[in-house]
Amino acid sequence: MSEGPADGPGEENRPKLDTSVPHSARIWNYFLGGKDHFTVDRELGEQIRQAYPGIVDIARQSRGFLGRAVRHLAGEVGIRQFLDIGTGLPTADNTHQVAQRVAPESRVVYVDNDPLVLVHANALLISSPPGVTDYVEADVREPDEILSAASKTLDFGEPVALMLLGIMGQVLDDEDAYAIVRRLMAALPSGSHLVFEDGTKVVLPEAADEAERIRAEGGDPYRLRTPGQIARFFDGLTLLEPGVVSVSRWRPDPSQFGEASEVDALCGVARKH
């Protein structure tokens, strides 16, 4: 276990925990059945769920994709370093738990800007003895700050899996979002991978539109992008099979119930050459 967060401001500079404003990480925790949320998060989360009941399935299917992608990269590809931005609140099978079950020496840096996640950092920082797990408090809009802090734990001379799951919709401007991902990937060496997932509105467009409106009016705006817009995040990289697909359809585990239904979240895993 590491000694503490890889980087972080002093107590006086840390963002204060504002329980009067909803936060995506806590709303997602609510959808996943967790306990780390406040009344304002539950109220907005319930409004979204009423408008779009499928959001709960999206949350669970997205979590399943995380596990399958990390197992593949740690197992078959041999990745030993993970930079997980937009970590969210600890639930079952966090990135370091999945990776270190496959390869105990795996090194994982989590990044989030919700002060409540920092409160739970001790849970995130429990690492297998050969590995390292650290936490950086930063915003995805600050890629250089993230890279500087993460470099204290990760070796950017060796391949890194950059995890961006359900986070880039918080960057509302498309060109800003693409530029952030390009900057992050540019700092990583050949053999690194991008693991990306985000929301769209293809399966249930009217319900997704309504959920997007509710989030914006509730103070937690989130940009849902088209499949083509999501595919652009992988420009310049080589997509692994099966390409950009619903999170429920990316290398699913065998099931007696047949193929899972598509949901309004697309994902992909791609290699940098």
C-alpha positions as CSV (number, residue, x, y, z in Angstrom):
1,M,0.0,0.0,0.0
2,S,1.2,3.4,-0.8
3,E,1.8,6.0,1.9
4,G,-0.9,8.3,0.6
5,P,-2.3,10.2,-2.4
6,A,0.1,10.7,-5.2
7,D,-0.6,14.4,-5.1
8,G,-3.1,16.7,-3.7
9,P,-3.6,20.2,-2.4
10,G,-3.3,21.1,1.3
11,E,-6.4,21.0,3.4
12,E,-7.0,24.7,3.0
13,N,-6.9,24.4,-0.8
14,R,-9.0,21.4,-1.2
15,P,-12.5,21.8,-2.6
16,K,-15.1,21.8,0.1
17,L,-17.8,19.0,0.1
18,D,-20.9,20.9,-1.1
19,T,-23.9,18.8,-0.3
20,S,-26.3,21.3,-1.8
21,V,-25.1,20.6,-5.4
22,P,-25.5,17.2,-7.1
23,H,-22.3,15.5,-8.4
24,S,-22.0,12.9,-11.1
25,A,-19.9,10.4,-9.0
26,R,-22.5,10.4,-6.3
27,I,-25.5,10.1,-8.6
28,W,-23.8,7.2,-10.4
29,N,-23.2,5.6,-7.0
30,Y,-26.9,5.9,-6.3
31,F,-27.7,4.2,-9.6
32,L,-25.3,1.3,-8.7
33,G,-27.1,0.8,-5.4
34,G,-24.3,2.3,-3.3
35,K,-24.7,4.4,-0.1
36,D,-22.4,7.4,-0.8
37,H,-24.8,10.1,-1.9
38,F,-26.8,12.9,-0.4
39,T,-30.4,14.0,-0.7
40,V,-29.6,16.4,-3.6
41,D,-28.0,13.5,-5.5
42,R,-30.8,11.1,-4.8
43,E,-33.4,13.6,-5.8
44,L,-31.8,14.4,-9.2
45,G,-30.9,10.7,-9.7
46,E,-34.5,9.7,-9.1
47,Q,-35.7,12.3,-11.6
48,I,-33.3,10.9,-14.2
49,R,-34.3,7.3,-13.4
50,Q,-38.0,8.1,-13.7
51,A,-37.4,9.7,-17.1
52,Y,-35.0,7.1,-18.2
53,P,-35.3,3.8,-16.3
54,G,-32.6,2.2,-18.5
55,I,-30.0,4.4,-16.8
56,V,-29.6,1.9,-14.0
57,D,-28.9,-0.9,-16.5
58,I,-26.3,1.4,-18.2
59,A,-24.6,1.9,-14.9
60,R,-24.3,-1.8,-14.2
61,Q,-23.3,-2.7,-17.8
62,S,-20.7,0.0,-17.8
63,R,-19.2,-1.5,-14.6
64,G,-19.1,-4.9,-16.2
65,F,-17.2,-3.4,-19.2
66,L,-14.6,-2.0,-16.8
67,G,-14.0,-5.4,-15.3
68,R,-13.7,-7.2,-18.7
69,A,-11.5,-4.5,-20.2
70,V,-9.1,-4.4,-17.2
71,R,-8.9,-8.2,-17.1
72,H,-8.1,-8.4,-20.8
73,L,-5.4,-5.7,-20.6
74,A,-3.8,-7.0,-17.4
75,G,-4.1,-10.6,-18.5
76,E,-3.7,-11.1,-22.3
77,V,-2.0,-7.8,-23.1
78,G,0.3,-7.6,-20.1
79,I,-0.4,-4.0,-19.0
80,R,0.8,-3.3,-15.5
81,Q,-0.1,0.4,-15.2
82,F,-3.6,2.0,-15.1
83,L,-4.5,5.7,-15.0
84,D,-8.2,5.8,-14.1
85,I,-9.7,9.3,-14.5
86,G,-13.2,10.0,-13.2
87,T,-12.8,7.2,-10.7
88,G,-16.1,7.8,-8.9
89,L,-16.8,6.3,-5.5
90,P,-15.5,2.9,-4.5
91,T,-17.8,-0.1,-5.3
92,A,-17.2,-3.7,-6.0
93,D,-14.4,-4.6,-8.5
94,N,-12.6,-1.3,-8.7
95,T,-9.8,-1.1,-11.3
96,H,-7.0,-1.9,-8.9
97,Q,-8.9,-4.9,-7.5
98,V,-9.5,-6.4,-11.0
99,A,-6.0,-5.7,-12.2
100,Q,-4.2,-6.9,-9.1
101,R,-6.2,-10.2,-9.1
102,V,-4.6,-10.9,-12.5
103,A,-1.2,-9.3,-11.8
104,P,-0.6,-8.3,-8.2
105,E,2.3,-6.0,-9.2
106,S,-0.1,-3.7,-11.1
107,R,0.2,0.0,-10.4
108,V,-3.0,2.1,-10.4
109,V,-3.6,5.9,-10.1
110,Y,-7.1,7.1,-9.6
111,V,-8.2,10.6,-10.4
112,D,-11.4,12.4,-9.4
113,N,-12.5,15.9,-8.4
114,D,-15.2,15.0,-5.9
115,P,-14.0,15.7,-2.3
116,L,-16.2,12.7,-1.2
117,V,-14.1,10.4,-3.3
118,L,-11.0,11.7,-1.3
119,V,-12.8,10.8,1.9
120,H,-13.0,7.3,0.6
121,A,-9.5,7.3,-0.7
122,N,-8.3,4.9,1.9
123,A,-10.6,2.2,0.4
124,L,-9.2,3.0,-3.0
125,L,-5.6,2.9,-1.7
126,I,-5.7,-0.6,-0.4
127,S,-3.3,-2.4,-2.7
128,S,-1.8,-5.8,-3.0
129,P,1.7,-5.8,-1.5
130,P,3.6,-6.0,-4.7
131,G,1.5,-3.3,-6.4
132,V,0.8,0.4,-5.8
133,T,-2.5,2.3,-5.7
134,D,-2.6,6.0,-5.4
135,Y,-5.1,8.8,-5.7
136,V,-4.9,12.3,-7.3
137,E,-7.5,15.0,-6.7
138,A,-7.8,16.8,-10.0
139,D,-10.3,17.6,-12.8
140,V,-10.2,15.9,-16.2
141,R,-9.9,19.4,-17.7
142,E,-6.4,19.6,-16.2
143,P,-4.5,17.0,-18.1
144,D,-1.1,18.4,-17.5
145,E,-1.7,18.5,-13.7
146,I,-3.0,14.9,-13.8
147,L,0.1,13.7,-15.8
148,S,2.5,15.5,-13.5
149,A,0.9,14.0,-10.4
150,A,0.5,10.5,-11.9
151,S,4.1,10.4,-13.0
152,K,5.1,10.1,-9.3
153,T,3.6,6.6,-9.3
154,L,3.5,5.5,-12.9
155,D,6.5,5.1,-15.2
156,F,5.5,6.8,-18.5
157,G,8.3,4.9,-20.2
158,E,6.2,1.8,-20.0
159,P,2.7,1.2,-21.4
160,V,-0.2,2.6,-19.5
161,A,-3.9,1.9,-19.8
162,L,-5.8,5.3,-19.7
163,M,-9.3,4.7,-18.4
164,L,-11.9,7.3,-19.3
165,L,-15.3,5.8,-18.3
166,G,-18.3,7.9,-18.2
167,I,-16.3,11.1,-17.7
168,M,-15.9,13.0,-21.0
169,G,-19.5,14.0,-21.2
170,Q,-18.7,16.4,-18.4
171,V,-16.6,18.3,-21.0
172,L,-19.4,19.9,-22.9
173,D,-17.4,21.3,-25.8
174,D,-16.5,18.5,-28.3
175,E,-13.2,20.0,-29.4
176,D,-12.1,20.6,-25.8
177,A,-12.9,16.9,-25.0
178,Y,-11.0,15.6,-28.0
179,A,-8.0,17.8,-27.2
180,I,-7.9,16.5,-23.6
181,V,-7.8,12.9,-24.7
182,R,-5.1,13.6,-27.3
183,R,-3.0,15.4,-24.7
184,L,-3.3,12.5,-22.3
185,M,-2.5,9.8,-24.9
186,A,0.4,11.9,-26.3
187,A,2.2,11.6,-22.9
188,L,1.9,7.8,-23.0
189,P,4.3,5.5,-24.8
190,S,3.7,3.0,-27.6
191,G,1.8,0.0,-26.4
192,S,-0.4,2.1,-24.2
193,H,-4.2,1.7,-24.5
194,L,-7.2,3.9,-24.3
195,V,-10.3,2.4,-22.5
196,F,-13.2,4.7,-23.2
197,E,-16.9,4.6,-22.5
198,D,-19.6,7.3,-22.6
199,G,-23.3,7.9,-23.1
200,T,-25.2,8.3,-26.3
201,K,-28.8,8.4,-27.3
202,V,-29.4,5.7,-29.9
203,V,-31.4,3.0,-28.2
204,L,-33.9,5.2,-26.4
205,P,-33.3,8.7,-27.9
206,E,-36.3,10.5,-26.4
207,A,-35.7,9.2,-22.9
208,A,-32.0,10.0,-23.2
209,D,-32.8,13.5,-24.4
210,E,-35.1,14.0,-21.3
211,A,-32.4,12.7,-19.0
212,E,-29.9,15.1,-20.5
213,R,-32.3,18.0,-20.0
214,I,-33.0,17.0,-16.4
215,R,-29.3,16.8,-15.6
216,A,-28.6,20.2,-17.2
217,E,-31.5,21.9,-15.3
218,G,-30.5,20.1,-12.1
219,G,-27.0,21.6,-12.2
220,D,-25.1,18.5,-13.4
221,P,-25.0,18.9,-17.2
222,Y,-23.7,16.0,-19.2
223,R,-23.1,15.8,-23.0
224,L,-24.4,12.7,-24.7
225,R,-22.6,12.2,-28.0
226,T,-23.4,10.4,-31.3
227,P,-21.7,7.1,-32.1
228,G,-19.6,9.0,-34.7
229,Q,-18.6,11.6,-32.1
230,I,-17.6,8.9,-29.6
231,A,-15.6,7.0,-32.3
232,R,-13.5,10.2,-32.9
233,F,-11.9,9.8,-29.4
234,F,-10.0,6.8,-30.9
235,D,-8.6,8.7,-33.9
236,G,-5.0,7.7,-34.5
237,L,-5.3,4.5,-32.4
238,T,-5.9,0.9,-33.4
239,L,-9.2,-0.4,-32.0
240,L,-9.3,-3.8,-30.6
241,E,-12.2,-6.1,-31.6
242,P,-15.2,-5.7,-31.6
243,G,-14.6,-1.9,-32.1
244,V,-16.9,0.7,-30.8
245,V,-20.0,-1.0,-29.4
246,S,-22.5,-0.9,-26.6
247,V,-20.9,-1.6,-23.2
248,S,-23.0,-4.7,-23.0
249,R,-21.5,-6.1,-26.2
250,W,-17.8,-5.6,-25.6
251,R,-16.4,-9.2,-25.2
252,P,-19.3,-10.2,-22.9
253,D,-18.9,-13.2,-20.6
254,P,-20.7,-16.3,-21.8
255,S,-24.4,-16.3,-20.7
256,Q,-27.1,-18.9,-20.8
257,F,-29.5,-16.0,-21.5
258,G,-28.0,-15.1,-24.9
259,E,-26.6,-11.8,-26.1
260,A,-27.2,-8.8,-23.8
261,S,-29.4,-6.0,-25.1
262,E,-27.7,-2.8,-26.3
263,V,-27.8,0.2,-24.0
264,D,-27.1,3.9,-24.5
265,A,-23.4,3.8,-23.6
266,L,-20.7,3.0,-26.2
267,C,-17.2,1.8,-25.5
268,G,-14.0,0.7,-27.0
269,V,-10.4,-0.3,-26.2
270,A,-7.6,0.9,-28.5
271,R,-3.8,0.6,-28.7
272,K,-1.3,3.3,-29.3
273,H,1.5,2.3,-31.8
